[in-house]
Amino acid sequence: MSAAILDLILCAMLVGTAWLAVTGRALFAAIAFFVTYGVLVAIAWVRLGAVDVALAEIAIGTGLTGVLLIGAWSALRRRGAIDTAPATRRLPRLAAAGTASALTVLLGAAAWSLDGEERAGLGDAVEQAGAEAGTSQPVTAVLLNLRAYDTLMESAVLLLALIAVWVLVPRAAWGDVPGLRQHARGDGVMATLGRLLPPVGLVVAIYTVWVGSYRPGGAFQGGTILAAVGLLVVLAGLRQAPRTTARRTRVALVAGPGIFLAVGALGMATTGHLMGLPSASASMLIVAIEFALALSIAVALGLLVAGNPRGQGGS
C-alpha cells in the first residue's frame, strides 16, 4: 500500500509541475518547474524499472536542457526582453494544452485496445535475441542492434542541432572559440575543482559507457558526464574551448555517427541488413560504437552549452 501511495503522490506531482511549467507567466519559474518535472520523470522511470531511460532523462532531458533554457533566459534578460508571457498568448497555450490532452486520450485508448499478449511487449523476444545481439542488456541490444536506426538518428539530430546553432552565428565569428568564457582565480574554488574533479569524472564516464553493454549506462549517459568534465575545465580557466573550425573538433563530432553508420554498412555484407551486426563480433562492435558515440555526444553537448562562437571583437 505504501508503494501505491508513493506512486499516486508522484503522479500528482508530475501533473502539478507540468501544469505550472506550461501555464506560469514568469519564464524563470517555468524553467525551474520544467527542471523539477524532469527530475520527477526520472524518478518515475526508476519506479518502472527503466534505469537507462532515467539516467538519460536526468543527464540530457533535465540537466542539459535546463542549462540551455537558463542560458537563453539570461541572454533574453540582458537584452531587455520581458520576463513574463503576455496575456495575448493564452489562446496558443490553450490550443497546445488541448492538443496534448487529445494525444494523451488517443494513446490511452490505443494502449487499452491491446490484448494481453500485445500488452506484454517485446521483452521476451529481446531476451531471447540477447545472445545474437551481442549484449545481455536488453536496452543496449535494442538501441544498438535490433533498432539501431533510432540511436543513429538521435546522434544525427544532436549534431544537426549544433550545426543549426552555428549557422545562426555571423560569418566573421567563425573560427573563434565558443562563447563560454571564464576568468577564474588560480587559487579559487573553481580552479581547484577544475584540477581535482576531471580525473574522477573521466573514470566515471568511461565506466558508464563500458558498463552499458550489460547494465544500465551507455554512450549518452557517459557522453554527458564527459561533457560536464570538459565544461568544468573551461570554466576553471585551465583550457580554452576548442575552435569551431579545428579539424580535431569536427572529427570528434562526426566520429560517433560516422563509425556507427560504417559498422552498419559493413553489417550489410554479413547479415544482409543495413545496421545489422554479425553475431560473432556484435559484442565488440557495440562497445566500439558506444565509445565513439560517447566522444561525439560529449563534444556536441559541450559546444551546445558553450554557445555561439564569438569573433575577436565579441558579440
C-alpha positions, 0 to 999 in steps of 0.5 A: 500500500505504501508503494501505491501511495508513493506512486499516486503522490508522484503522479500528482506531482508530475501533473502539478509541475507540468501544469505550472511549467506550461501555464506560469507567466514568469519564464524563470519559474517555468524553467525551474518547474520544467527542471523539477518535472524532469527530475520527477520523470526520472524518478518515475522511470526508476519506479518502472524499472527503466534505469537507462531511460532515467539516467538519460532523462536526468543527464540530457532531458533535465540537466542539459536542457535546463542549462540551455533554457537558463542560458537563453533566459539570461541572454533574453534578460540582458537584452531587455526582453520581458520576463513574463508571457503576455496575456495575448498568448493564452489562446496558443497555450490553450490550443497546445494544452488541448492538443496534448490532452487529445494525444494523451486520450488517443494513446490511452485508448490505443494502449487499452485496445491491446490484448494481453499478449500485445500488452506484454511487449517485446521483452521476451523476444529481446531476451531471447535475441540477447545472445545474437545481439551481442549484449545481455542488456536488453536496452543496449541490444535494442538501441544498438542492434535490433533498432539501431536506426533510432540511436543513429538518428538521435546522434544525427539530430544532436549534431544537426542541432549544433550545426543549426546553432552555428549557422545562426552565428555571423560569418566573421565569428567563425573560427573563434572559440565558443562563447563560454568564457571564464576568468577564474582565480588560480587559487579559487574554488573553481580552479581547484575543482577544475584540477581535482574533479576531471580525473574522477569524472573521466573514470566515471564516464568511461565506466558508464559507457563500458558498463552499458553493454550489460547494465544500465549506462551507455554512450549518452549517459557517459557522453554527458558526464564527459561533457560536464568534465570538459565544461568544468575545465573551461570554466576553471580557466585551465583550457580554452574551448576548442575552435569551431573550425579545428579539424580535431573538433569536427572529427570528434563530432562526426566520429560517433555517427560516422563509425556507427553508420560504417559498422552498419554498412559493413553489417550489410555484407554479413547479415544482409541488413543495413545496421545489422551486426554479425553475431560473432563480433556484435559484442565488440562492435557495440562497445566500439560504437558506444565509445565513439558515440560517447566522444561525439555526444560529449563534444556536441553537448559541450559546444551546445552549452558553450554557445555561439562562437564569438569573433575577436571583437565579441558579440 
